[in-house]
Amino acid sequence: MNDTKTPHERLVWQLAGWDADERLADLTELSREEIMRIRDLFDRRLPPAGTDEWLACAEYEVTHDLRPHVLAAVPRLKFEPGLDYFVGGTRSHQAS
């Protein structure tokens, strides 16, 4: 029997808040279900052919006018004053 763990790729999403000095000041992981609730709020024209269905190809700004809509979809989130927020996904390698 082989006990070697195989890495599996998965998407991990985050809401990141950056301060005026471009330092990460707030970070919240988002679930797949939460991304499904907010993904249609974002303009996804930047990635190739606008096909970034899972918000994984770029970082998307959560503008001040979007924040109430994001909070309505995911009430547990908080936006700290003075921070610029972005949502994005990255690939994570995880041992199985």
C-alpha atoms as one frame of an Amber mdcrd trajectory, in Angstrom:
protein
   0.000   0.000   0.000   1.289   3.437  -0.906   1.125   6.039   1.877   2.416
   8.848  -0.322   0.083  11.804  -0.266  -0.797  13.241  -3.642  -1.264  16.988
  -3.955  -4.611  18.104  -5.329  -5.282  21.510  -6.760  -8.252  23.488  -5.518
  -9.391  27.075  -5.742  -9.203  29.296  -2.686 -10.951  32.681  -2.708 -10.161
  35.682  -0.562 -11.450  39.140   0.159  -8.329  41.248   0.717  -8.223  44.782
   2.134  -5.177  46.917   1.339  -4.130  50.089   3.134  -2.843  53.344   1.609
   0.733  51.984   1.717  -0.382  48.915  -0.270   0.041  46.611   2.714  -2.389
  43.789   3.306  -4.492  44.900   6.277  -7.525  42.576   6.182  -7.969  39.087
   4.731 -11.035  36.835   4.736 -11.341  33.476   2.999 -14.527  32.967   0.989
 -16.263  29.667   0.317 -17.335  28.384  -3.080 -20.955  29.036  -2.099 -20.161
  32.639  -1.167 -18.372  33.192  -4.486 -21.413  31.827  -6.294 -23.543  34.453
  -4.517 -21.330  37.415  -5.465 -19.635  36.527  -8.750 -22.269  38.142 -10.959
 -21.661  41.507  -9.262 -18.249  41.855 -10.903 -17.327  42.936 -14.413 -15.177
  40.109 -15.746 -14.017  41.640 -19.054 -10.337  41.672 -18.096  -9.556  37.927
 -18.339  -9.420  36.264 -21.769 -12.839  36.418 -23.445 -14.501  37.434 -20.176
 -14.723  33.834 -19.059 -13.555  34.119 -15.466 -16.692  32.504 -14.080 -14.992
  31.575 -10.791 -13.159  34.890 -10.203  -9.841  33.035 -10.358  -7.947  34.798
 -13.169  -7.685  38.285 -11.699  -8.321  40.374  -8.613 -11.631  42.237  -8.774
 -12.090  45.516  -6.952 -14.971  45.689  -4.504 -15.859  49.325  -5.109 -17.778
  51.331  -2.515 -20.960  51.063  -4.582 -20.621  47.238  -4.714 -20.067  46.762
  -0.980 -23.750  46.887   0.069 -24.551  44.238  -2.565 -21.666  42.029  -1.420
 -22.805  42.393   2.210 -26.381  41.512   1.254 -25.096  38.305  -0.358 -22.527
  37.458   2.358 -23.577  39.182   5.616 -20.614  37.846   7.657 -18.153  40.047
   5.746 -16.884  43.359   7.094 -15.321  46.272   5.257 -12.893  48.351   7.316
 -12.844  52.110   6.606  -9.887  53.378   4.589  -9.063  50.061   2.921  -9.305
  49.132  -0.747 -10.862  45.685  -1.170 -10.407  43.067  -3.866 -11.819  39.576
  -4.419  -9.875  36.893  -6.199  -9.104  33.231  -6.344  -5.846  31.351  -6.361
  -4.938  27.747  -6.873  -3.871  25.930  -3.749  -2.077  22.608  -3.616  -3.364
  20.363  -0.896  -2.171  16.903   0.098  -4.838  14.232   0.097
